[in-house]
Amino acid sequence: MSNLVPFDSNKLPAHIKPKAKVANPFAALVRNGFKVLSIKSKVFTIVDGENKKLITKPDDPDTPAANLELVVVSANPAKSRVYYKAGYEEGGNSKPDCHSNDNTAPAADAANPQAKKCATCPHAQYGSRITDAGKKSFACSESMRLAVAPAGQLNDPMLLRVPPTSLKALGKYGSDLALRGVEPHQVVTKVGFDYTVSHPALTFKAVSFVSDGMLAEIEETKATDTVGYITGVVAMPPAEDNEEFIPPPKAETKVAEAAADDDLPKAKRAVVKVEGEDEAPKPKPAAKKPAAVVADADEADGLDDLDFDD
């Protein structure tokens, strides 16, 4: 349940209007984590630590919601990877043995890295896993990390992992928006399930532009560390048992442009570079920049499905 004070922050009395961005003085009491929007079994469930809340229809609390109206606050432009040595169990909360937030190398906090690079990892090769249906697949599955928020509560972002079966649909959606000159966070997106297939697969449809007030709140939310943790472009701080968490020293940041492989529009991703105290860091070879995706003119037909009011 939200503990937000029930008043409009845009209508604060003049004597309490903040002169600068307000910081939470009780931040040390907030756990280092974030909510996850699960799509297991083709139902939307908000997972917050050990708590799970099924999202139901507003007019029918006994029926799971078939779709949600969300704003894609931010996205990791690179694919992510997750590997479970014993296989992933539906509904399980166990942490993966290895994972990557950039599809290049295991993340720094990976429990048991399987290789130095994703490209050479045997679990990332096609055929490394055989599905229950007898088809070849990948033992280390790909996904895309999105930071999404309900259209009515934009300051409460959650992680939505778009599974490999939905990456093509997401890429096409991004292309349709880009052809119109629109970024994903500038529209309200209806996210639903594709019921023509047996596995959980998502659909994406723009239903409206966000308002000026919404856009300002989205930009503010987008700049928070939480969104960086959700998308995986910022490393999560270690969980501390101490009462007070001392954040690591600020690092220089360099923003690099990257394009997703599935036709998503270009996005900016912060790459953190920490300077050593005793010696300068060794230069890393520049990552090969993925080729920019140019959408075909024929894809403009997909814009007919976007419910924009011109």
ZIKABEL-V723152 format. One record per pair of residues at least 12 apart in sequence whose ideal C-beta (glycine too) atoms are under 10 Angstrom apart, sorted by the first residue. I is the first residue (numbers start at 1). J is the second residue. D is the distance in whole Angstrom. If there is no record, write none. Layout:
i=I j=J d=D
i=I j=J d=D
This chain:
i=1 j=53 d=9
i=2 j=153 d=7
i=2 j=155 d=10
i=2 j=156 d=7
i=4 j=153 d=8
i=4 j=155 d=8
i=4 j=156 d=9
i=9 j=22 d=9
i=9 j=155 d=9
i=9 j=217 d=9
i=10 j=213 d=7
i=10 j=216 d=9
i=10 j=217 d=9
i=21 j=220 d=8
i=21 j=223 d=9
i=27 j=244 d=10
i=27 j=245 d=8
i=27 j=247 d=10
i=28 j=240 d=9
i=28 j=242 d=9
i=28 j=243 d=7
i=28 j=244 d=5
i=28 j=245 d=6
i=28 j=246 d=9
i=29 j=243 d=9
i=29 j=244 d=10
i=29 j=245 d=10
i=30 j=226 d=10
i=30 j=245 d=9
i=31 j=48 d=10
i=31 j=49 d=7
i=31 j=239 d=8
i=32 j=225 d=10
i=32 j=226 d=10
i=32 j=229 d=8
i=32 j=236 d=6
i=32 j=237 d=5
i=32 j=238 d=8
i=32 j=239 d=6
i=32 j=240 d=8
i=32 j=245 d=7
i=33 j=48 d=8
i=33 j=49 d=7
i=33 j=159 d=10
i=33 j=226 d=9
i=33 j=229 d=8
i=33 j=230 d=10
i=33 j=236 d=8
i=33 j=239 d=8
i=34 j=47 d=10
i=34 j=48 d=9
i=34 j=49 d=10
i=34 j=147 d=8
i=34 j=156 d=10
i=34 j=157 d=7
i=34 j=158 d=7
i=34 j=159 d=6
i=34 j=226 d=6
i=34 j=227 d=9
i=34 j=229 d=6
i=34 j=230 d=5
i=34 j=236 d=9
i=35 j=47 d=7
i=35 j=48 d=5
i=35 j=49 d=9
i=35 j=51 d=9
i=35 j=53 d=9
i=35 j=148 d=10
i=35 j=149 d=10
i=35 j=156 d=7
i=35 j=157 d=8
i=35 j=158 d=4
i=35 j=159 d=7
i=35 j=226 d=10
i=35 j=230 d=9
i=36 j=48 d=8
i=36 j=49 d=10
i=36 j=52 d=10
i=36 j=158 d=6
i=36 j=159 d=5
i=36 j=160 d=8
i=36 j=161 d=8
i=36 j=230 d=9
i=37 j=55 d=8
i=37 j=68 d=8
i=37 j=70 d=8
i=37 j=146 d=9
i=37 j=148 d=6
i=37 j=149 d=10
i=37 j=150 d=10
i=37 j=157 d=10
i=37 j=158 d=5
i=37 j=159 d=7
i=37 j=160 d=5
i=37 j=161 d=8
i=37 j=191 d=9
i=38 j=52 d=8
i=38 j=54 d=10
i=38 j=55 d=10
i=38 j=91 d=9
i=38 j=158 d=10
i=38 j=159 d=9
i=38 j=160 d=9
i=38 j=161 d=9
i=38 j=200 d=10
i=39 j=160 d=8
i=39 j=161 d=8
i=39 j=162 d=9
i=39 j=163 d=7
i=39 j=166 d=9
i=39 j=191 d=9
i=39 j=193 d=7
i=39 j=200 d=5
i=39 j=201 d=9
i=39 j=202 d=7
i=40 j=52 d=10
i=40 j=90 d=6
i=40 j=91 d=6
i=40 j=92 d=10
i=40 j=200 d=7
i=41 j=64 d=9
i=41 j=90 d=7
i=41 j=91 d=8
i=41 j=200 d=7
i=42 j=64 d=8
i=42 j=66 d=9
i=42 j=192 d=10
i=42 j=193 d=5
i=42 j=194 d=9
i=42 j=195 d=8
i=42 j=197 d=10
i=42 j=198 d=9
i=42 j=199 d=9
i=42 j=200 d=5
i=42 j=201 d=9
i=42 j=202 d=10
i=43 j=55 d=8
i=43 j=56 d=9
i=43 j=64 d=4
i=43 j=65 d=8
i=43 j=66 d=9
i=43 j=193 d=9
i=43 j=200 d=9
i=44 j=56 d=9
i=44 j=64 d=7
i=44 j=65 d=6
i=44 j=66 d=9
i=44 j=67 d=8
i=44 j=68 d=6
i=44 j=70 d=10
i=44 j=160 d=9
i=44 j=191 d=8
i=44 j=192 d=9
i=44 j=193 d=9
i=45 j=64 d=9
i=45 j=91 d=10
i=46 j=150 d=10
i=46 j=156 d=10
i=46 j=158 d=7
i=47 j=93 d=8
i=47 j=158 d=9
i=47 j=159 d=9
i=48 j=158 d=9
i=49 j=93 d=9
i=50 j=93 d=8
i=52 j=91 d=9
i=52 j=93 d=10
i=55 j=68 d=7
i=55 j=150 d=9
i=64 j=193 d=10
i=65 j=192 d=9
i=65 j=193 d=10
i=66 j=190 d=10
i=66 j=192 d=6
i=66 j=193 d=7
i=66 j=195 d=9
i=67 j=189 d=10
i=67 j=190 d=5
i=67 j=191 d=6
i=67 j=192 d=3
i=67 j=193 d=7
i=67 j=202 d=10
i=67 j=203 d=8
i=67 j=205 d=9
i=67 j=207 d=10
i=68 j=148 d=8
i=68 j=150 d=7
i=68 j=151 d=9
i=68 j=160 d=10
i=68 j=189 d=9
i=68 j=190 d=7
i=68 j=191 d=5
i=68 j=192 d=8
i=69 j=150 d=7
i=69 j=151 d=5
i=69 j=152 d=8
i=69 j=188 d=5
i=69 j=189 d=7
i=69 j=190 d=6
i=69 j=191 d=8
i=69 j=205 d=10
i=69 j=207 d=6
i=69 j=208 d=9
i=70 j=146 d=9
i=70 j=148 d=4
i=70 j=149 d=7
i=70 j=150 d=6
i=70 j=151 d=7
i=70 j=154 d=10
i=70 j=157 d=10
i=70 j=158 d=9
i=70 j=160 d=8
i=70 j=188 d=7
i=70 j=189 d=6
i=70 j=190 d=8
i=70 j=191 d=6
i=70 j=204 d=10
i=71 j=147 d=9
i=71 j=148 d=7
i=71 j=149 d=5
i=71 j=150 d=8
i=71 j=151 d=6
i=71 j=152 d=10
i=71 j=153 d=10
i=71 j=154 d=6
i=71 j=157 d=9
i=71 j=184 d=8
i=71 j=185 d=6
i=71 j=186 d=9
i=71 j=187 d=8
i=71 j=188 d=6
i=71 j=189 d=7
i=71 j=210 d=6
i=71 j=214 d=7
i=71 j=215 d=9
i=71 j=217 d=9
i=71 j=218 d=6
i=71 j=221 d=9
i=71 j=222 d=10
i=72 j=146 d=5
i=72 j=147 d=7
i=72 j=148 d=6
i=72 j=149 d=9
i=72 j=157 d=10
i=72 j=160 d=8
i=72 j=170 d=9
i=72 j=173 d=10
i=72 j=174 d=9
i=72 j=177 d=10
i=72 j=183 d=9
i=72 j=184 d=4
i=72 j=185 d=6
i=72 j=186 d=10
i=72 j=187 d=8
i=72 j=188 d=10
i=72 j=189 d=6
i=72 j=191 d=9
i=72 j=204 d=9
i=72 j=218 d=9
i=72 j=264 d=10
i=73 j=146 d=8
i=73 j=147 d=5
i=73 j=148 d=6
i=73 j=149 d=5
i=73 j=154 d=7
i=73 j=155 d=10
i=73 j=157 d=5
i=73 j=158 d=9
i=73 j=184 d=9
i=73 j=185 d=6
i=73 j=217 d=10
i=73 j=218 d=6
i=73 j=219 d=9
i=73 j=221 d=6
i=73 j=222 d=5
i=73 j=224 d=9
i=73 j=226 d=10
i=73 j=227 d=6
i=73 j=230 d=8
i=73 j=231 d=9
i=74 j=145 d=9
i=74 j=146 d=8
i=74 j=147 d=5
i=74 j=148 d=9
i=74 j=149 d=10
i=74 j=157 d=8
i=74 j=184 d=9
i=74 j=185 d=7
i=74 j=218 d=9
i=74 j=221 d=9
i=74 j=222 d=5
i=74 j=223 d=9
i=74 j=224 d=10
i=74 j=227 d=5
i=74 j=228 d=8
i=74 j=230 d=8
i=74 j=231 d=5
i=74 j=233 d=8
i=74 j=267 d=8
i=74 j=268 d=10
i=74 j=269 d=9
i=75 j=144 d=7
i=75 j=145 d=7
i=75 j=146 d=5
i=75 j=147 d=7
i=75 j=148 d=9
i=75 j=160 d=9
i=75 j=162 d=9
i=75 j=170 d=9
i=75 j=174 d=9
i=75 j=184 d=7
i=75 j=185 d=9
i=75 j=227 d=10
i=75 j=230 d=10
i=75 j=231 d=6
i=75 j=233 d=9
i=75 j=260 d=8
i=75 j=264 d=7
i=75 j=265 d=10
i=75 j=267 d=6
i=75 j=269 d=9
i=76 j=101 d=6
i=76 j=102 d=8
i=76 j=103 d=9
i=76 j=143 d=10
i=76 j=144 d=7
i=76 j=145 d=4
i=76 j=146 d=8
i=76 j=147 d=9
i=76 j=228 d=10
i=76 j=230 d=9
i=76 j=231 d=4
i=76 j=232 d=5
i=76 j=233 d=6
i=76 j=258 d=9
i=76 j=260 d=9
i=76 j=267 d=8
i=76 j=269 d=7
i=77 j=102 d=9
i=77 j=144 d=9
i=77 j=145 d=10
i=77 j=231 d=9
i=77 j=233 d=9
i=77 j=256 d=10
i=77 j=257 d=8
i=77 j=258 d=4
i=77 j=259 d=7
i=77 j=260 d=5
i=77 j=261 d=9
i=77 j=264 d=7
i=77 j=265 d=9
i=77 j=266 d=7
i=77 j=267 d=4
i=77 j=268 d=8
i=77 j=269 d=5
i=77 j=290 d=9
i=78 j=100 d=9
i=78 j=101 d=7
i=78 j=102 d=5
i=78 j=103 d=5
i=78 j=104 d=7
i=78 j=144 d=8
i=78 j=145 d=9
i=78 j=231 d=10
i=78 j=232 d=8
i=78 j=233 d=9
i=78 j=258 d=6
i=78 j=259 d=10
i=78 j=260 d=7
i=78 j=261 d=9
i=78 j=267 d=10
i=78 j=269 d=7
i=78 j=287 d=10
i=78 j=290 d=9
i=79 j=100 d=9
i=79 j=101 d=9
i=79 j=102 d=8
i=79 j=103 d=4
i=79 j=104 d=10
i=79 j=118 d=9
i=79 j=141 d=10
i=79 j=142 d=5
i=79 j=143 d=7
i=79 j=144 d=6
i=79 j=145 d=9
i=79 j=162 d=10
i=79 j=164 d=9
i=79 j=167 d=8
i=79 j=260 d=7
i=79 j=261 d=7
i=79 j=262 d=8
i=80 j=99 d=7
i=80 j=100 d=6
i=80 j=101 d=5
i=80 j=102 d=8
i=80 j=103 d=7
i=80 j=107 d=9
i=80 j=141 d=9
i=80 j=142 d=7
i=80 j=143 d=5
i=80 j=144 d=7
i=80 j=145 d=5
i=80 j=161 d=7
i=80 j=162 d=9
i=80 j=231 d=9
i=80 j=232 d=6
i=81 j=96 d=9
i=81 j=98 d=8
i=81 j=99 d=6
i=81 j=100 d=4
i=81 j=101 d=8
i=81 j=102 d=9
i=81 j=103 d=6
i=81 j=104 d=9
i=81 j=105 d=10
i=81 j=106 d=9
i=81 j=107 d=9
i=81 j=110 d=10
i=81 j=114 d=10
i=81 j=118 d=6
i=81 j=121 d=8
i=81 j=123 d=9
i=81 j=124 d=7
i=81 j=138 d=9
i=81 j=140 d=5
i=81 j=141 d=7
i=81 j=142 d=6
i=81 j=143 d=8
i=82 j=95 d=10
i=82 j=96 d=5
i=82 j=97 d=9
i=82 j=98 d=8
i=82 j=99 d=5
i=82 j=100 d=8
i=82 j=110 d=10
i=82 j=140 d=7
i=82 j=141 d=6
i=82 j=142 d=8
i=82 j=143 d=7
i=82 j=161 d=8
i=83 j=96 d=6
i=83 j=97 d=6
i=83 j=98 d=4
i=83 j=99 d=7
i=83 j=100 d=9
i=83 j=106 d=9
i=83 j=110 d=9
i=83 j=112 d=9
i=83 j=113 d=10
i=83 j=114 d=6
i=83 j=115 d=10
i=83 j=118 d=10
i=83 j=121 d=8
i=83 j=123 d=5
i=83 j=124 d=8
i=83 j=128 d=10
i=83 j=129 d=10
i=83 j=138 d=9
i=83 j=139 d=6
i=83 j=140 d=4
i=83 j=141 d=8
i=84 j=96 d=5
i=84 j=97 d=6
i=84 j=98 d=9
i=84 j=99 d=10
i=84 j=123 d=10
i=84 j=139 d=8
i=84 j=140 d=9
i=84 j=141 d=9
i=85 j=97 d=5
i=85 j=98 d=8
i=85 j=111 d=10
i=85 j=112 d=7
i=85 j=114 d=8
i=85 j=123 d=9
i=85 j=139 d=9
i=87 j=129 d=8
i=87 j=139 d=9
i=88 j=141 d=8
i=94 j=111 d=10
i=95 j=109 d=10
i=95 j=110 d=10
i=95 j=111 d=6
i=95 j=112 d=10
i=96 j=110 d=8
i=96 j=111 d=7
i=96 j=112 d=9
i=96 j=140 d=9
i=96 j=141 d=10
i=97 j=110 d=8
i=97 j=111 d=6
i=97 j=112 d=4
i=97 j=113 d=9
i=97 j=114 d=7
i=97 j=123 d=9
i=97 j=140 d=10
i=98 j=110 d=5
i=98 j=111 d=7
i=98 j=112 d=6
i=98 j=113 d=5
i=98 j=114 d=5
i=98 j=115 d=8
i=98 j=118 d=9
i=98 j=121 d=8
i=98 j=123 d=8
i=98 j=124 d=10
i=98 j=140 d=7
i=99 j=111 d=8
i=99 j=113 d=9
i=99 j=114 d=10
i=99 j=140 d=9
i=99 j=143 d=10
i=99 j=232 d=9
i=100 j=113 d=9
i=100 j=114 d=10
i=100 j=115 d=10
i=100 j=117 d=9
i=100 j=118 d=5
i=100 j=121 d=9
i=100 j=124 d=9
i=100 j=140 d=8
i=100 j=142 d=10
i=100 j=232 d=9
i=101 j=145 d=7
i=101 j=231 d=8
i=101 j=232 d=3
i=101 j=233 d=7
i=101 j=234 d=9
i=101 j=235 d=9
i=102 j=118 d=8
i=102 j=232 d=8
i=102 j=233 d=8
i=102 j=258 d=9
i=102 j=269 d=9
i=102 j=271 d=9
i=102 j=287 d=9
i=103 j=118 d=6
i=103 j=119 d=9
i=103 j=124 d=9
i=103 j=142 d=7
i=103 j=143 d=10
i=103 j=144 d=10
i=103 j=260 d=10
i=103 j=261 d=8
i=104 j=117 d=7
i=104 j=118 d=6
i=104 j=119 d=8
i=104 j=287 d=7
i=104 j=288 d=10
i=105 j=117 d=5
i=105 j=118 d=6
i=105 j=119 d=9
i=105 j=121 d=9
i=106 j=118 d=8
i=106 j=121 d=8
i=107 j=232 d=7
i=107 j=235 d=8
i=107 j=236 d=9
i=108 j=235 d=6
i=108 j=236 d=10
i=109 j=235 d=7
i=109 j=236 d=7
i=109 j=238 d=8
i=114 j=139 d=9
i=114 j=140 d=8
i=115 j=140 d=9
i=118 j=140 d=8
i=118 j=142 d=10
i=121 j=138 d=10
i=121 j=139 d=9
i=121 j=140 d=6
i=122 j=139 d=8
i=122 j=140 d=9
i=123 j=138 d=7
i=123 j=139 d=4
i=123 j=140 d=4
i=123 j=141 d=9
i=124 j=138 d=6
i=124 j=139 d=8
i=124 j=140 d=5
i=124 j=141 d=9
i=124 j=142 d=9
i=125 j=138 d=7
i=125 j=139 d=8
i=125 j=140 d=9
i=126 j=138 d=6
i=127 j=139 d=9
i=128 j=140 d=7
i=129 j=141 d=8
i=131 j=199 d=10
i=133 j=198 d=10
i=137 j=164 d=9
i=138 j=164 d=8
i=141 j=161 d=10
i=141 j=163 d=7
i=141 j=164 d=6
i=141 j=165 d=10
i=142 j=162 d=10
i=142 j=163 d=8
i=142 j=164 d=5
i=142 j=167 d=7
i=142 j=261 d=9
i=142 j=262 d=10
i=143 j=160 d=10
i=143 j=161 d=5
i=143 j=162 d=6
i=143 j=163 d=6
i=143 j=164 d=7
i=143 j=165 d=10
i=143 j=166 d=9
i=143 j=167 d=8
i=144 j=160 d=9
i=144 j=161 d=7
i=144 j=162 d=4
i=144 j=163 d=9
i=144 j=164 d=9
i=144 j=166 d=9
i=144 j=167 d=6
i=144 j=170 d=6
i=144 j=171 d=9
i=144 j=231 d=9
i=144 j=260 d=7
i=144 j=261 d=9
i=144 j=262 d=7
i=144 j=264 d=8
i=145 j=159 d=6
i=145 j=160 d=8
i=145 j=161 d=6
i=145 j=162 d=8
i=145 j=230 d=7
i=145 j=231 d=5
i=145 j=232 d=5
i=145 j=233 d=9
i=146 j=158 d=9
i=146 j=159 d=7
i=146 j=160 d=5
i=146 j=161 d=8
i=146 j=162 d=6
i=146 j=170 d=8
i=146 j=184 d=8
i=146 j=189 d=10
i=146 j=191 d=9
i=146 j=230 d=8
i=146 j=231 d=7
i=146 j=264 d=10
i=147 j=159 d=7
i=147 j=160 d=8
i=147 j=185 d=9
i=147 j=221 d=8
i=147 j=222 d=8
i=147 j=224 d=9
i=147 j=226 d=8
i=147 j=227 d=5
i=147 j=228 d=9
i=147 j=229 d=9
i=147 j=230 d=4
i=147 j=231 d=5
i=147 j=232 d=10
i=147 j=233 d=10
i=148 j=160 d=5
i=148 j=162 d=10
i=148 j=184 d=10
i=148 j=185 d=10
i=148 j=189 d=8
i=148 j=191 d=8
i=148 j=230 d=9
i=149 j=185 d=10
i=149 j=217 d=9
i=149 j=218 d=8
i=149 j=221 d=7
i=149 j=222 d=10
i=149 j=227 d=9
i=150 j=188 d=10
i=151 j=187 d=10
i=151 j=188 d=5
i=151 j=189 d=9
i=151 j=190 d=10
i=151 j=207 d=9
i=151 j=208 d=9
i=151 j=210 d=8
i=151 j=214 d=8
i=152 j=188 d=10
i=152 j=214 d=10
i=153 j=217 d=10
i=154 j=185 d=10
i=154 j=210 d=9
i=154 j=213 d=10
i=154 j=214 d=6
i=154 j=215 d=9
i=154 j=216 d=10
i=154 j=217 d=5
i=154 j=218 d=6
i=154 j=219 d=10
i=154 j=220 d=9
i=154 j=221 d=6
i=154 j=222 d=10
i=155 j=217 d=6
i=155 j=218 d=9
i=155 j=220 d=8
i=155 j=221 d=5
i=155 j=224 d=9
i=155 j=226 d=10
i=156 j=221 d=8
i=156 j=226 d=10
i=157 j=218 d=10
i=157 j=221 d=6
i=157 j=222 d=9
i=157 j=224 d=8
i=157 j=226 d=6
i=157 j=227 d=5
i=157 j=229 d=10
i=157 j=230 d=6
i=157 j=231 d=9
i=158 j=226 d=10
i=158 j=230 d=7
i=159 j=226 d=10
i=159 j=227 d=10
i=159 j=229 d=9
i=159 j=230 d=5
i=159 j=231 d=8
i=159 j=232 d=9
i=160 j=191 d=8
i=160 j=202 d=9
i=160 j=230 d=9
i=162 j=191 d=9
i=162 j=201 d=10
i=162 j=202 d=6
i=162 j=204 d=9
i=162 j=262 d=9
i=163 j=199 d=8
i=163 j=200 d=7
i=163 j=201 d=7
i=163 j=202 d=8
i=164 j=199 d=10
i=164 j=201 d=10
i=164 j=262 d=10
i=165 j=194 d=9
i=165 j=197 d=7
i=165 j=199 d=6
i=165 j=200 d=7
i=165 j=201 d=5
i=165 j=202 d=8
i=166 j=191 d=10
i=166 j=193 d=10
i=166 j=194 d=8
i=166 j=199 d=10
i=166 j=200 d=8
i=166 j=201 d=5
i=166 j=202 d=4
i=166 j=203 d=8
i=166 j=204 d=8
i=166 j=262 d=10
i=167 j=201 d=10
i=167 j=202 d=10
i=167 j=260 d=9
i=167 j=261 d=8
i=167 j=262 d=5
i=167 j=263 d=9
i=167 j=264 d=9
i=168 j=201 d=10
i=168 j=262 d=6
i=168 j=263 d=8
i=169 j=194 d=8
i=169 j=201 d=7
i=169 j=202 d=7
i=169 j=203 d=6
i=169 j=204 d=6
i=169 j=262 d=9
i=170 j=184 d=10
i=170 j=191 d=10
i=170 j=202 d=7
i=170 j=203 d=10
i=170 j=204 d=6
i=170 j=260 d=9
i=170 j=262 d=6
i=170 j=263 d=9
i=170 j=264 d=7
i=171 j=204 d=10
i=171 j=260 d=7
i=171 j=261 d=8
i=171 j=262 d=3
i=171 j=263 d=4
i=171 j=264 d=6
i=171 j=265 d=10
i=171 j=293 d=8
i=171 j=295 d=10
i=172 j=204 d=8
i=172 j=262 d=8
i=172 j=263 d=6
i=172 j=264 d=10
i=172 j=295 d=9
i=172 j=299 d=7
i=172 j=302 d=7
i=173 j=189 d=8
i=173 j=191 d=10
i=173 j=202 d=10
i=173 j=203 d=9
i=173 j=204 d=4
i=173 j=205 d=8
i=173 j=206 d=8
i=173 j=262 d=10
i=173 j=263 d=9
i=173 j=264 d=8
i=173 j=302 d=8
i=173 j=305 d=10
i=173 j=306 d=9
i=174 j=204 d=9
i=174 j=259 d=10
i=174 j=260 d=7
i=174 j=262 d=7
i=174 j=263 d=6
i=174 j=264 d=4
i=174 j=265 d=5
i=174 j=266 d=10
i=174 j=267 d=9
i=174 j=293 d=9
i=174 j=295 d=9
i=175 j=262 d=9
i=175 j=263 d=4
i=175 j=264 d=8
i=175 j=265 d=8
i=175 j=293 d=7
i=175 j=294 d=9
i=175 j=295 d=4
i=175 j=296 d=9
i=175 j=299 d=5
i=175 j=300 d=10
i=175 j=302 d=8
i=175 j=303 d=10
i=176 j=204 d=9
i=176 j=205 d=10
i=176 j=206 d=8
i=176 j=263 d=9
i=176 j=265 d=10
i=176 j=295 d=8
i=176 j=299 d=7
i=176 j=300 d=8
i=176 j=301 d=9
i=176 j=302 d=4
i=176 j=303 d=6
i=176 j=304 d=10
i=176 j=305 d=8
i=176 j=306 d=7
i=177 j=189 d=9
i=177 j=204 d=9
i=177 j=206 d=7
i=177 j=264 d=9
i=177 j=265 d=7
i=177 j=302 d=10
i=177 j=303 d=9
i=177 j=306 d=8
i=178 j=263 d=8
i=178 j=264 d=8
i=178 j=265 d=4
i=178 j=266 d=8
i=178 j=293 d=9
i=178 j=294 d=10
i=178 j=295 d=7
i=178 j=299 d=9
i=179 j=265 d=9
i=179 j=295 d=5
i=179 j=296 d=9
i=179 j=297 d=9
i=179 j=299 d=6
i=179 j=300 d=6
i=179 j=302 d=8
i=179 j=303 d=6
i=180 j=206 d=9
i=180 j=300 d=9
i=180 j=302 d=10
i=180 j=303 d=6
i=180 j=306 d=7
i=180 j=308 d=8
i=181 j=265 d=10
i=182 j=206 d=8
i=182 j=209 d=8
i=182 j=265 d=9
i=182 j=303 d=10
i=182 j=306 d=9
i=182 j=308 d=8
i=183 j=265 d=6
i=183 j=266 d=9
i=183 j=267 d=8
i=184 j=204 d=9
i=184 j=206 d=9
i=184 j=264 d=8
i=184 j=265 d=7
i=184 j=267 d=9
i=185 j=210 d=8
i=185 j=214 d=10
i=185 j=215 d=8
i=185 j=218 d=5
i=185 j=219 d=8
i=185 j=221 d=9
i=185 j=222 d=7
i=185 j=267 d=10
i=186 j=206 d=9
i=186 j=209 d=6
i=186 j=210 d=6
i=186 j=214 d=9
i=186 j=215 d=7
i=186 j=218 d=8
i=187 j=205 d=10
i=187 j=206 d=4
i=187 j=207 d=8
i=187 j=208 d=7
i=187 j=209 d=6
i=187 j=210 d=6
i=187 j=306 d=8
i=187 j=307 d=10
i=187 j=308 d=8
i=188 j=205 d=10
i=188 j=206 d=7
i=188 j=207 d=5
i=188 j=208 d=5
i=188 j=209 d=8
i=188 j=210 d=6
i=188 j=211 d=10
i=188 j=214 d=8
i=188 j=307 d=10
i=189 j=204 d=6
i=189 j=205 d=7
i=189 j=206 d=6
i=189 j=207 d=7
i=189 j=208 d=10
i=190 j=203 d=8
i=190 j=204 d=7
i=190 j=205 d=5
i=190 j=206 d=8
i=190 j=207 d=5
i=190 j=208 d=10
i=190 j=307 d=9
i=191 j=203 d=7
i=191 j=204 d=6
i=191 j=205 d=8
i=192 j=204 d=8
i=192 j=205 d=8
i=205 j=305 d=7
i=205 j=306 d=7
i=205 j=307 d=7
i=206 j=303 d=9
i=206 j=305 d=8
i=206 j=306 d=5
i=206 j=307 d=7
i=206 j=308 d=7
i=207 j=306 d=8
i=207 j=307 d=5
i=207 j=308 d=9
i=208 j=306 d=10
i=208 j=307 d=7
i=208 j=308 d=7
i=208 j=309 d=7
i=209 j=308 d=7
i=209 j=309 d=8
i=225 j=237 d=9
i=225 j=247 d=9
i=228 j=269 d=10
i=228 j=270 d=7
i=228 j=272 d=9
i=231 j=267 d=9
i=231 j=269 d=8
i=231 j=270 d=10
i=232 j=269 d=10
i=233 j=267 d=10
i=233 j=268 d=9
i=233 j=269 d=5
i=233 j=270 d=5
i=233 j=271 d=8
i=233 j=272 d=8
i=234 j=251 d=10
i=234 j=253 d=9
i=234 j=269 d=10
i=234 j=270 d=7
i=234 j=272 d=7
i=235 j=248 d=9
i=235 j=251 d=10
i=235 j=272 d=7
i=248 j=274 d=8
i=249 j=274 d=8
i=249 j=275 d=9
i=249 j=277 d=10
i=250 j=272 d=10
i=250 j=274 d=9
i=251 j=270 d=10
i=251 j=272 d=5
i=251 j=273 d=6
i=251 j=274 d=4
i=251 j=275 d=7
i=252 j=271 d=10
i=252 j=272 d=8
i=252 j=273 d=5
i=252 j=274 d=8
i=252 j=275 d=6
i=253 j=270 d=5
i=253 j=271 d=7
i=253 j=272 d=6
i=253 j=273 d=7
i=254 j=270 d=8
i=254 j=271 d=5
i=254 j=272 d=8
i=254 j=273 d=6
i=255 j=268 d=5
i=255 j=269 d=7
i=255 j=270 d=6
i=255 j=271 d=7
i=256 j=268 d=8
i=256 j=269 d=6
i=256 j=270 d=8
i=256 j=271 d=5
i=256 j=286 d=9
i=256 j=287 d=8
i=256 j=289 d=8
i=257 j=269 d=8
i=257 j=289 d=8
i=257 j=292 d=9
i=258 j=271 d=9
i=258 j=287 d=8
i=258 j=289 d=7
i=258 j=290 d=6
i=258 j=292 d=10
i=259 j=289 d=8
i=259 j=290 d=5
i=259 j=291 d=7
i=259 j=292 d=5
i=259 j=293 d=6
i=260 j=290 d=8
i=260 j=293 d=8
i=261 j=290 d=6
i=261 j=291 d=9
i=261 j=293 d=8
i=262 j=293 d=8
i=263 j=293 d=5
i=263 j=294 d=9
i=263 j=295 d=7
i=263 j=299 d=9
i=264 j=293 d=8
i=265 j=292 d=10
i=265 j=293 d=8
i=265 j=295 d=9
i=266 j=290 d=10
i=266 j=292 d=7
i=266 j=293 d=9
i=271 j=284 d=10
i=271 j=287 d=9
